[in-house]
Amino acid sequence: VAAAKTLREKAEALQFLTEAQKSAFGAASSVIGLAKQAGAAVRTVGGSLPGLDAVETPTEQDIQTALEGMELGDDGTSKLNYFIQVYRASDYPIYEDYAIYRANEPLSGPRQIVVTK
């Protein structure tokens, strides 16, 4: 996908991804789009994605900023109200059922659940 130059080439590249890879790509793309709309910098940690800055080892400031973004206020809100959960069902098959259970929890909050096999 990263090497594709046109929209058609990207669509053709996405066609060969597995469903789990398509779900993960869609979830990551959604979060990246929201962050860029808000004017936030988007970085990967411990890996790389085309078009994004990579941070191999996060600094103490990076960790603190991430934790502050997830802190819940007295009214139950936080700066970062979106969370991606990835369950690797190929490692632990029970994760598929667990992901469905977690998605049905009341007041689970906005999140994207991705189950890979």
Buried (B, 14 or more C-beta within 10 A) or exposed (E): BEEBEEEEEBEEEBEEEEEBBBBBBEBBEEBBEEBEEEEEEBBBEEEBBEEBEEBEEBEEEEEEBEEEEEEEEEEEEBEBEBBEBBBEBEEEEEBBEBBEEBEEEEEEEEEBBBBBE
